[in-house]
């Protein structure tokens, strides 16, 4: 039978003719974003090569960096039919607080170099979403500035042990005085990892105007305009001299860091203390014996020791050694809401995001960070609904399968 055609009527066409014209370029960019990888693509277009690669890359051959993602991508979830929930509760409790969802913003260094709003964008987005924000020792905004920018935010502070312990004590006192109630002690950075992308890009702090950076500026004018017209990059914990990253890090950190130093920090810090960088059962026990309240299973996002254990694969071993009562946070490699759900099912109590947050920051400042958190929130909700879990306590290892990675 032949198709019968007719001339379209205005009454049929009118409902279809809805032109969504967004004049704000930042909102227009974000309206087309579907996942964190879309934010990454925008970030790469808008950020000079050296700062982008500082975020995007790992150490040496980047084996651990890639492995972090591969293990998440190999997770297989068990769906539950006819067991959906209209309302999913993502509330998570950690470090003595209740948070709106089981993910916080990890400490990141040199953050204003990625995008001029830097840590202020991160802490304000965290405040809006009811999740914690972690300020790095190598942050580009002071403890006091971050505290003032988001008075009601839950704020954590990350400490590297300096060669000068008195400066470490001063940082701890300032953090506690300004409402940072949880301390993350990073223990996997006695020296800086060999990040070859930074070497090849001639990465310095602050960035130098060279022929290469001027060429970058030619098609990333907004980044350079913001960089040149806002306050200069400064680091409360670092020298103001320009230096390559590894020399800067190695001049600051203490390669003789030991568990005795961790015990010293424990005595100095009155709040909750988490050891960040635990990957083995042996170090789990030593950290807890030294006074840690909890642990962060992390390989520094693949940025320190290349070929280190993959964080998600180390998680069950750390959990077994720590027992059920110790709070465990996981970071390294998280890019999707499903990654977070998988980590919780396999034994984590909470997670932190680094690159995912910075991609949002580079893409659109505070609005981009909010978009990253919104994406992860929606992905977690849908994943929980399809798995038939109403709240985080219902997640367990029987709901996820870890397929062996090809090596």
HUCOR-V921378 format. One record per pair of residues at least 6 apart in sequence whose ideal C-beta (glycine too) atoms are under 7 Angstrom apart, sorted by the first residue. I is the first residue (numbers start at 1). GAP is how many residues later the second one is. D is the distance in Angstrom with one decimal. If there is no record, write none. Layout:
i->I gap->GAP d->D
i->I gap->GAP d->D
//
This chain:
i->22 gap->6 d->4.2
i->22 gap->9 d->6.1
i->26 gap->338 d->4.9
i->26 gap->341 d->5.8
i->29 gap->13 d->5.8
i->29 gap->334 d->6.8
i->29 gap->335 d->6.1
i->30 gap->334 d->5.6
i->30 gap->337 d->6.1
i->30 gap->338 d->6.8
i->30 gap->341 d->5.1
i->33 gap->6 d->5.8
i->33 gap->338 d->6.0
i->35 gap->301 d->6.9
i->35 gap->340 d->5.9
i->36 gap->299 d->4.9
i->36 gap->300 d->6.8
i->36 gap->320 d->4.8
i->36 gap->323 d->6.1
i->36 gap->336 d->6.1
i->36 gap->339 d->6.0
i->39 gap->320 d->4.3
i->39 gap->321 d->5.0
i->39 gap->324 d->4.6
i->39 gap->329 d->6.2
i->39 gap->332 d->6.7
i->39 gap->333 d->6.0
i->40 gap->319 d->4.4
i->42 gap->321 d->4.0
i->43 gap->9 d->6.4
i->43 gap->316 d->4.7
i->43 gap->319 d->3.5
i->43 gap->320 d->4.7
i->44 gap->8 d->5.6
i->46 gap->174 d->6.1
i->46 gap->176 d->6.8
i->46 gap->177 d->6.2
i->46 gap->316 d->6.3
i->46 gap->317 d->6.7
i->47 gap->67 d->6.5
i->47 gap->173 d->6.7
i->47 gap->176 d->5.9
i->47 gap->315 d->4.6
i->48 gap->165 d->6.4
i->48 gap->168 d->4.1
i->48 gap->172 d->5.7
i->48 gap->175 d->6.1
i->49 gap->152 d->5.9
i->49 gap->167 d->5.8
i->50 gap->151 d->4.0
i->50 gap->153 d->4.8
i->50 gap->157 d->6.4
i->51 gap->62 d->5.1
i->51 gap->63 d->5.3
i->52 gap->310 d->6.9
i->53 gap->144 d->4.1
i->53 gap->145 d->6.9
i->53 gap->148 d->5.6
i->54 gap->56 d->7.0
i->54 gap->144 d->5.9
i->54 gap->149 d->6.0
i->55 gap->59 d->6.1
i->55 gap->300 d->5.9
i->55 gap->303 d->4.7
i->57 gap->138 d->6.0
i->57 gap->140 d->3.9
i->58 gap->6 d->6.3
i->58 gap->7 d->2.8
i->58 gap->243 d->6.9
i->58 gap->244 d->3.7
i->58 gap->245 d->5.4
i->58 gap->248 d->6.9
i->59 gap->134 d->3.7
i->59 gap->135 d->5.6
i->59 gap->136 d->5.5
i->59 gap->243 d->6.4
i->59 gap->244 d->5.5
i->59 gap->245 d->6.0
i->59 gap->246 d->7.0
i->59 gap->247 d->4.4
i->60 gap->134 d->5.2
i->60 gap->136 d->6.4
i->60 gap->246 d->3.9
i->61 gap->245 d->5.8
i->62 gap->240 d->6.4
i->62 gap->244 d->7.0
i->63 gap->243 d->5.5
i->63 gap->244 d->5.2
i->64 gap->235 d->5.5
i->64 gap->238 d->3.8
i->64 gap->242 d->5.3
i->64 gap->243 d->6.0
i->64 gap->244 d->5.1
i->64 gap->246 d->6.9
i->65 gap->236 d->6.9
i->65 gap->237 d->3.0
i->67 gap->243 d->4.7
i->68 gap->233 d->6.9
i->68 gap->234 d->5.5
i->68 gap->242 d->5.9
i->68 gap->243 d->6.4
i->68 gap->264 d->4.9
i->68 gap->265 d->2.8
i->69 gap->264 d->5.2
i->69 gap->266 d->6.9
i->70 gap->335 d->5.4
i->71 gap->239 d->5.1
i->71 gap->241 d->4.8
i->71 gap->242 d->5.8
i->71 gap->334 d->6.0
i->72 gap->240 d->6.5
i->72 gap->261 d->5.7
i->72 gap->267 d->4.5
i->72 gap->270 d->6.5
i->74 gap->328 d->6.8
i->74 gap->329 d->4.3
i->74 gap->331 d->5.9
i->75 gap->267 d->4.5
i->75 gap->325 d->5.7
i->75 gap->327 d->6.3
i->76 gap->324 d->6.9
i->76 gap->325 d->4.2
i->76 gap->327 d->6.0
i->77 gap->306 d->7.0
i->77 gap->310 d->5.8
i->77 gap->322 d->6.5
i->77 gap->323 d->5.5
i->78 gap->309 d->6.7
i->78 gap->321 d->5.0
i->78 gap->322 d->7.0
i->79 gap->307 d->5.4
i->79 gap->308 d->6.2
i->80 gap->307 d->5.8
i->80 gap->308 d->2.8
i->83 gap->305 d->3.4
i->84 gap->301 d->5.3
i->84 gap->304 d->6.7
i->85 gap->300 d->5.8
i->85 gap->305 d->4.5
i->88 gap->293 d->5.1
i->88 gap->296 d->4.5
i->88 gap->297 d->6.0
i->88 gap->302 d->6.2
i->89 gap->301 d->6.5
i->89 gap->302 d->4.1
i->90 gap->10 d->6.8
i->90 gap->11 d->4.2
i->90 gap->12 d->6.4
i->90 gap->290 d->5.9
i->90 gap->302 d->6.7
i->91 gap->7 d->6.0
i->91 gap->9 d->6.6
i->92 gap->7 d->5.2
i->92 gap->9 d->6.5
i->92 gap->10 d->3.7
i->92 gap->258 d->5.7
i->92 gap->300 d->5.9
i->94 gap->233 d->5.4
i->94 gap->235 d->6.8
i->94 gap->255 d->5.4
i->94 gap->256 d->4.3
i->95 gap->87 d->4.5
i->95 gap->177 d->4.6
i->96 gap->176 d->6.1
i->97 gap->57 d->5.7
i->99 gap->31 d->5.9
i->99 gap->32 d->5.2
i->99 gap->33 d->6.5
i->100 gap->29 d->6.0
i->100 gap->30 d->3.5
i->100 gap->31 d->6.2
i->101 gap->30 d->6.3
i->101 gap->276 d->5.7
i->101 gap->279 d->6.6
i->102 gap->238 d->6.1
i->102 gap->242 d->6.0
i->102 gap->248 d->5.2
i->102 gap->249 d->6.0
i->102 gap->290 d->6.2
i->103 gap->28 d->6.2
i->103 gap->237 d->5.5
i->103 gap->248 d->4.9
i->103 gap->249 d->7.0
i->103 gap->250 d->5.9
i->103 gap->273 d->6.0
i->104 gap->22 d->6.9
i->104 gap->27 d->4.8
i->104 gap->28 d->3.9
i->104 gap->29 d->6.9
i->104 gap->30 d->6.6
i->104 gap->246 d->6.9
i->104 gap->248 d->5.3
i->105 gap->17 d->5.1
i->105 gap->21 d->5.3
i->105 gap->28 d->4.8
i->105 gap->29 d->6.0
i->105 gap->247 d->7.0
i->105 gap->248 d->6.4
i->105 gap->252 d->5.1
i->106 gap->28 d->5.7
i->106 gap->225 d->5.4
i->106 gap->246 d->3.8
i->106 gap->247 d->6.0
i->106 gap->248 d->4.1
i->107 gap->27 d->4.1
i->107 gap->28 d->6.2
i->107 gap->29 d->3.7
i->107 gap->51 d->3.5
i->107 gap->77 d->6.4
i->108 gap->28 d->5.7
i->108 gap->246 d->5.6
i->108 gap->250 d->6.1
i->109 gap->27 d->4.9
i->109 gap->29 d->3.3
i->109 gap->30 d->6.7
i->110 gap->28 d->6.4
i->110 gap->30 d->6.2
i->110 gap->95 d->6.2
i->111 gap->7 d->4.2
i->111 gap->8 d->5.1
i->111 gap->28 d->6.1
i->111 gap->29 d->5.3
i->112 gap->6 d->3.3
i->112 gap->28 d->3.8
i->112 gap->121 d->5.9
i->113 gap->27 d->6.9
i->113 gap->94 d->6.9
i->113 gap->120 d->6.0
i->114 gap->244 d->5.5
i->114 gap->247 d->5.7
i->114 gap->248 d->5.1
i->115 gap->246 d->4.8
i->115 gap->247 d->5.0
i->115 gap->250 d->5.8
i->116 gap->110 d->3.9
i->116 gap->111 d->6.5
i->116 gap->114 d->5.0
i->117 gap->244 d->6.9
i->117 gap->248 d->4.3
i->117 gap->249 d->5.7
i->118 gap->22 d->5.2
i->118 gap->23 d->5.9
i->119 gap->16 d->6.2
i->119 gap->20 d->5.3
i->119 gap->21 d->6.5
i->119 gap->22 d->4.2
i->119 gap->27 d->5.5
i->120 gap->21 d->6.1
i->120 gap->29 d->4.7
i->121 gap->240 d->5.7
i->121 gap->244 d->5.2
i->121 gap->245 d->3.7
i->121 gap->248 d->5.3
i->122 gap->11 d->5.5
i->122 gap->235 d->6.3
i->122 gap->239 d->6.8
i->122 gap->247 d->5.7
i->123 gap->10 d->4.3
i->123 gap->23 d->5.3
i->123 gap->26 d->5.7
i->123 gap->27 d->4.3
i->123 gap->30 d->5.2
i->123 gap->32 d->6.9
i->124 gap->25 d->6.2
i->124 gap->26 d->5.1
i->124 gap->242 d->5.6
i->125 gap->241 d->5.6
i->125 gap->244 d->3.9
i->125 gap->245 d->4.7
i->125 gap->248 d->6.1
i->126 gap->6 d->6.3
i->126 gap->7 d->3.8
i->126 gap->27 d->5.5
i->127 gap->23 d->4.1
i->127 gap->25 d->5.9
i->127 gap->26 d->3.6
i->128 gap->242 d->6.4
i->129 gap->244 d->4.8
i->132 gap->22 d->4.2
i->132 gap->23 d->7.0
i->132 gap->24 d->5.3
i->133 gap->20 d->5.6
i->133 gap->22 d->5.7
i->134 gap->22 d->4.3
i->134 gap->24 d->5.4
i->134 gap->50 d->6.1
i->134 gap->218 d->6.9
i->135 gap->8 d->6.6
i->135 gap->11 d->5.3
i->135 gap->20 d->6.7
i->135 gap->22 d->5.5
i->135 gap->23 d->6.7
i->135 gap->45 d->7.0
i->136 gap->22 d->5.0
i->137 gap->21 d->6.0
i->137 gap->22 d->5.7
i->137 gap->23 d->4.8
i->137 gap->34 d->6.7
i->137 gap->100 d->5.0
i->138 gap->97 d->6.2
i->138 gap->99 d->6.2
i->138 gap->100 d->6.7
i->140 gap->93 d->5.7
i->140 gap->94 d->6.8
i->140 gap->95 d->6.3
i->142 gap->94 d->5.1
i->143 gap->31 d->4.9
i->143 gap->32 d->5.5
i->143 gap->35 d->5.2
i->143 gap->37 d->6.9
i->144 gap->34 d->5.9
i->146 gap->9 d->6.8
i->147 gap->8 d->6.6
i->147 gap->31 d->3.9
i->147 gap->32 d->5.5
i->155 gap->24 d->5.8
i->155 gap->25 d->4.6
i->156 gap->24 d->6.2
i->156 gap->26 d->4.2
i->156 gap->28 d->5.9
i->157 gap->18 d->4.0
i->157 gap->23 d->4.1
i->157 gap->26 d->5.6
i->158 gap->26 d->4.3
i->158 gap->28 d->5.9
i->159 gap->9 d->6.5
i->159 gap->12 d->6.5
i->159 gap->13 d->6.9
i->159 gap->24 d->6.1
i->159 gap->26 d->5.4
i->159 gap->106 d->7.0
i->160 gap->26 d->5.5
i->160 gap->29 d->6.0
i->160 gap->93 d->5.6
i->161 gap->7 d->6.0
i->161 gap->93 d->5.1
i->161 gap->96 d->5.2
i->161 gap->100 d->5.4
i->162 gap->6 d->5.0
i->162 gap->90 d->6.2
i->162 gap->92 d->6.4
i->163 gap->91 d->4.8
i->169 gap->99 d->5.8
i->171 gap->66 d->7.0
i->172 gap->96 d->5.4
i->172 gap->97 d->5.6
i->176 gap->94 d->6.3
i->176 gap->95 d->6.6
i->181 gap->90 d->4.5
i->181 gap->91 d->6.7
i->182 gap->89 d->5.8
i->182 gap->90 d->4.5
i->182 gap->92 d->6.9
i->183 gap->86 d->5.0
i->183 gap->88 d->6.1
i->183 gap->89 d->6.9
i->183 gap->90 d->4.9
i->184 gap->90 d->5.2
i->184 gap->92 d->4.6
i->184 gap->112 d->6.3
i->185 gap->77 d->6.5
i->185 gap->80 d->5.8
i->185 gap->88 d->6.5
i->185 gap->90 d->5.5
i->185 gap->91 d->6.3
i->186 gap->90 d->4.7
i->186 gap->91 d->5.8
i->187 gap->70 d->6.7
i->187 gap->88 d->5.8
i->187 gap->89 d->6.7
i->187 gap->90 d->4.4
i->188 gap->89 d->3.4
i->188 gap->112 d->5.3
i->188 gap->116 d->5.0
i->189 gap->64 d->6.0
i->189 gap->111 d->6.9
i->189 gap->115 d->6.1
i->190 gap->63 d->6.2
i->190 gap->64 d->6.9
i->190 gap->65 d->4.5
i->190 gap->67 d->5.1
i->191 gap->59 d->5.4
i->191 gap->62 d->6.6
i->191 gap->64 d->5.4
i->192 gap->53 d->6.7
i->192 gap->54 d->4.6
i->192 gap->57 d->3.6
i->192 gap->58 d->5.7
i->193 gap->110 d->5.3
i->193 gap->111 d->4.0
i->193 gap->112 d->6.6
i->195 gap->50 d->7.0
i->195 gap->108 d->6.4
i->198 gap->47 d->5.2
i->203 gap->41 d->6.8
i->203 gap->42 d->5.4
i->204 gap->38 d->5.1
i->204 gap->39 d->6.5
i->204 gap->40 d->6.0
i->205 gap->28 d->6.8
i->205 gap->37 d->6.6
i->205 gap->38 d->6.6
i->205 gap->40 d->6.8
i->205 gap->43 d->6.2
i->206 gap->26 d->6.8
i->206 gap->27 d->4.6
i->206 gap->36 d->6.4
i->207 gap->6 d->6.0
i->208 gap->34 d->6.7
i->217 gap->7 d->4.3
i->234 gap->6 d->6.9
i->238 gap->10 d->6.6
i->238 gap->14 d->6.4
i->259 gap->27 d->5.6
i->259 gap->31 d->5.0
i->262 gap->13 d->6.9
i->262 gap->28 d->4.4
i->263 gap->27 d->5.0
i->263 gap->28 d->6.2
i->266 gap->7 d->5.9
i->266 gap->24 d->6.3
i->266 gap->25 d->3.6
i->272 gap->21 d->4.8
i->273 gap->18 d->6.8
i->273 gap->19 d->5.6
i->273 gap->20 d->5.3
i->274 gap->18 d->6.4
i->274 gap->19 d->6.5
i->274 gap->20 d->4.5
i->274 gap->21 d->6.3
i->274 gap->22 d->5.3
i->274 gap->55 d->6.5
i->275 gap->12 d->4.2
i->275 gap->17 d->4.5
i->275 gap->20 d->5.6
i->275 gap->21 d->6.8
i->276 gap->20 d->3.8
i->276 gap->22 d->5.6
i->277 gap->19 d->6.9
i->277 gap->21 d->5.4
i->277 gap->23 d->6.6
i->278 gap->6 d->5.6
i->278 gap->9 d->5.8
i->278 gap->17 d->4.6
i->278 gap->18 d->6.8
i->278 gap->19 d->5.8
i->278 gap->40 d->5.9
i->279 gap->18 d->6.6
i->279 gap->20 d->6.3
i->279 gap->29 d->6.5
i->279 gap->30 d->4.5
i->279 gap->32 d->7.0
i->279 gap->35 d->4.4
i->280 gap->37 d->6.9
i->281 gap->36 d->5.3
i->281 gap->37 d->6.8
i->281 gap->39 d->6.9
i->281 gap->40 d->3.7
i->284 gap->11 d->6.3
i->284 gap->34 d->5.0
i->284 gap->37 d->4.1
i->284 gap->38 d->5.2
i->285 gap->36 d->5.8
i->287 gap->8 d->6.1
i->288 gap->34 d->6.7
i->288 gap->38 d->6.7
i->294 gap->32 d->6.0
i->294 gap->33 d->3.7
i->294 gap->34 d->6.5
i->294 gap->35 d->6.7
i->295 gap->23 d->6.3
i->295 gap->27 d->6.4
i->295 gap->31 d->6.6
i->295 gap->33 d->5.2
i->296 gap->33 d->4.5
i->296 gap->35 d->6.3
i->297 gap->14 d->5.1
i->297 gap->17 d->5.7
i->297 gap->18 d->5.2
i->297 gap->21 d->5.2
i->297 gap->31 d->6.1
i->297 gap->33 d->4.8
i->298 gap->13 d->5.7
i->298 gap->33 d->4.7
i->298 gap->34 d->5.1
i->299 gap->9 d->4.5
i->299 gap->10 d->6.6
i->299 gap->11 d->7.0
i->299 gap->12 d->5.2
i->299 gap->33 d->5.1
i->301 gap->31 d->5.0
i->301 gap->32 d->6.9
i->301 gap->53 d->5.6
i->301 gap->54 d->6.5
i->302 gap->30 d->6.8
i->311 gap->19 d->5.9
i->311 gap->20 d->6.9
i->311 gap->21 d->4.0
i->311 gap->22 d->6.7
i->312 gap->18 d->6.9
i->312 gap->31 d->6.3
i->312 gap->34 d->6.8
i->315 gap->15 d->5.9
i->315 gap->28 d->6.8
i->315 gap->31 d->5.5
i->315 gap->32 d->5.3
i->315 gap->33 d->6.1
i->316 gap->30 d->6.1
i->316 gap->31 d->5.8
i->318 gap->10 d->6.3
i->319 gap->9 d->6.1
i->319 gap->28 d->3.8
i->322 gap->6 d->6.4
i->327 gap->22 d->4.9
i->328 gap->19 d->6.5
i->328 gap->20 d->5.3
i->328 gap->21 d->5.5
i->329 gap->19 d->6.5
i->329 gap->20 d->6.7
i->329 gap->21 d->4.6
i->329 gap->22 d->6.5
i->329 gap->23 d->6.1
i->330 gap->13 d->4.6
i->330 gap->18 d->4.2
i->330 gap->21 d->5.2
i->331 gap->20 d->6.4
i->331 gap->21 d->4.0
i->331 gap->23 d->6.4
i->334 gap->6 d->6.1
i->334 gap->17 d->5.8
i->334 gap->19 d->5.2
i->334 gap->22 d->6.2
i->335 gap->21 d->5.5
i->336 gap->43 d->5.7
i->337 gap->39 d->4.6
i->337 gap->42 d->2.6
i->337 gap->43 d->3.9
i->337 gap->46 d->5.9
i->338 gap->41 d->6.2
i->338 gap->45 d->5.1
i->340 gap->11 d->4.9
i->340 gap->36 d->6.6
i->340 gap->40 d->5.9
i->341 gap->39 d->5.8
i->341 gap->42 d->4.9
i->341 gap->43 d->6.6
i->341 gap->54 d->6.7
i->342 gap->58 d->5.3
i->343 gap->8 d->5.5
i->344 gap->48 d->5.8
i->344 gap->51 d->5.1
i->345 gap->50 d->4.3
i->345 gap->51 d->6.0
i->345 gap->52 d->6.1
i->345 gap->54 d->5.3
i->345 gap->55 d->4.5
i->346 gap->51 d->5.8
i->346 gap->54 d->6.4
i->356 gap->16 d->5.4
i->357 gap->12 d->5.9
i->357 gap->15 d->5.8
i->359 gap->13 d->6.8
i->360 gap->8 d->3.7
i->360 gap->9 d->4.5
i->360 gap->11 d->5.6
i->360 gap->12 d->3.4
i->361 gap->7 d->5.7
i->361 gap->8 d->5.4
i->364 gap->7 d->6.8
i->387 gap->12 d->5.9
i->389 gap->6 d->5.7
//
